[in-house]
Amino acid sequence: MLEHARPLPLPDAGPLTAFPVSEEPLAVLLPATHPLVGRPALRLADLAAARWIDAPDAAVPLAQLRAAAQSDGFGHQLTYTGTDIRGLSVLVAAGAGLTTAALPAAGDLPGVAAVPITEPRIVHRTELLHPRTPTTPAAELVATLRPAQ
């Protein structure tokens, strides 16, 4: 989720409350042989001219990246309609384009390198949506999903 943006709109499922689970830095996924691999961090605006994979159900939608970078770049090479980050990473590894992922989730994807995006600050936020104060099982789920501090 873009830190400065509002949360994504949800289908009307009644009144829901969001309970934070984790917040991780966002990274750009590059093929392992890409010339930018090895950099400690990247600025989003510097990637505007790259070819991107539009994967709105598995990564930050390109329209949101354009808004965050205040750029009309981020042209897409292809559209990925799946929700599986591993499937999306295979496309990145094959050179089909770049995408984004939460930095910790990208660490074990074969054939790709994850480089944190530091400007602007963009985070991947995981939340539990619940119709009221979480019940004991929901609270236990949040505790289980939270990364160890």
LINDA-V409795 format. One record per pair of residues at least 24 apart in sequence whose C-alpha atoms are under 6 Angstrom apart, sorted by the first residue. I is the first residue (numbers start at 1). J is the second residue. D is the distance in Angstrom with one decimal. If there is no record, write none. Layout:
{{I & J & D} {I & J & D}}
//
This chain:
{{1 & 123 & 5.6} {1 & 124 & 5.0} {1 & 125 & 5.9} {2 & 122 & 4.9} {2 & 123 & 6.0} {3 & 122 & 5.4} {3 & 123 & 6.0} {15 & 131 & 5.9} {16 & 129 & 6.0} {16 & 130 & 5.3} {16 & 131 & 4.3} {17 & 129 & 5.6} {17 & 130 & 5.4} {17 & 131 & 5.9} {18 & 127 & 5.8} {18 & 128 & 5.6} {18 & 129 & 4.7} {19 & 127 & 5.4} {19 & 128 & 5.1} {20 & 127 & 4.5} {21 & 126 & 5.4} {21 & 127 & 5.1} {21 & 142 & 5.7} {21 & 146 & 5.3} {22 & 125 & 5.8} {22 & 126 & 5.2} {22 & 146 & 5.7} {23 & 124 & 5.6} {23 & 125 & 4.4} {24 & 102 & 6.0} {24 & 123 & 5.5} {24 & 124 & 5.2} {25 & 102 & 6.0} {25 & 103 & 5.7} {25 & 123 & 4.7} {26 & 101 & 5.8} {26 & 102 & 4.6} {26 & 103 & 5.5} {26 & 116 & 6.0} {26 & 117 & 6.0} {26 & 122 & 5.8} {26 & 123 & 5.1} {26 & 124 & 5.8} {27 & 100 & 5.5} {27 & 101 & 5.5} {27 & 102 & 5.9} {27 & 103 & 5.2} {27 & 114 & 5.6} {27 & 115 & 5.1} {27 & 116 & 4.0} {27 & 117 & 5.2} {28 & 99 & 5.7} {28 & 100 & 4.4} {28 & 114 & 5.6} {28 & 115 & 5.5} {29 & 98 & 5.8} {29 & 99 & 5.4} {29 & 100 & 5.6} {29 & 113 & 5.7} {29 & 114 & 4.7} {30 & 98 & 5.7} {30 & 112 & 5.5} {30 & 113 & 5.3} {31 & 92 & 5.6} {31 & 93 & 4.5} {31 & 112 & 4.5} {32 & 111 & 5.3} {32 & 112 & 4.5} {32 & 113 & 5.2} {41 & 115 & 5.6} {41 & 116 & 4.9} {41 & 117 & 5.7} {42 & 117 & 5.0} {43 & 117 & 5.7} {43 & 118 & 5.9} {43 & 119 & 4.8} {44 & 69 & 6.0} {45 & 69 & 5.1} {48 & 73 & 4.6} {48 & 74 & 4.8} {49 & 73 & 5.7} {51 & 75 & 5.9} {51 & 76 & 5.7} {51 & 77 & 5.6} {51 & 97 & 5.0} {52 & 76 & 4.5} {52 & 77 & 5.6} {52 & 97 & 4.5} {52 & 98 & 4.5} {53 & 77 & 5.7} {53 & 78 & 5.3} {53 & 79 & 5.7} {53 & 97 & 5.2} {53 & 98 & 5.8} {53 & 99 & 5.8} {54 & 79 & 4.6} {55 & 79 & 5.9} {55 & 80 & 4.8} {57 & 83 & 5.3} {58 & 83 & 4.6} {58 & 85 & 6.0} {59 & 100 & 5.6}}
//
